[in-house]
Amino acid sequence: MALMITDECINCDVCEPECPNDAIYMGLEIYEIDPNKCTECVGHYDAPQCRQVCPVDCIPFNPEHKETQEQLMMKFKLLTANKKASQS
C-alpha cells in the first residue's frame, strides 16, 4: 500500500529528502506522494522513512493503493532498474 500525505501537513520539508524513490514532491498546497513510486521504503529500509521523520504524523497508508509486500518489492526492483538504466 502506498503512503499519502494528509492536509495536516505543515510543509516542513523533512520528508522529501528522506524518500529513496523520489516519490515525495511539493503539490499545490502541501507535499504529495506519487503512489507509482512509493514502495513504503521496501527494498531500502525496514520502515517508511517519511513516517519516521514527520513531526505531525500526517503520512498514513493510502487505502486507494493497497499492495502486498511482494508487489512493493517488485515495484522497488523496477524503480531501481529504471534508475540504473537512466544513469548509464
Number of C-alpha atoms within 10 A of each C-alpha: 19 22 25 21 19 15 13 11 18 14 13 12 14 12 19 20 14 18 21 21 20 13 20 23 16 12 9 7 10 16 20 20 21 15 18 12 20 25 28 27 21 20 17 15 10 9 12 19 18 23 19 12 12 16 13 11 14 16 21 13 15 16 11 11 13 14 15 9 14 10 14 21 18 15 19 21 15 13 17 15 11 11 12 10 9 8 6 5
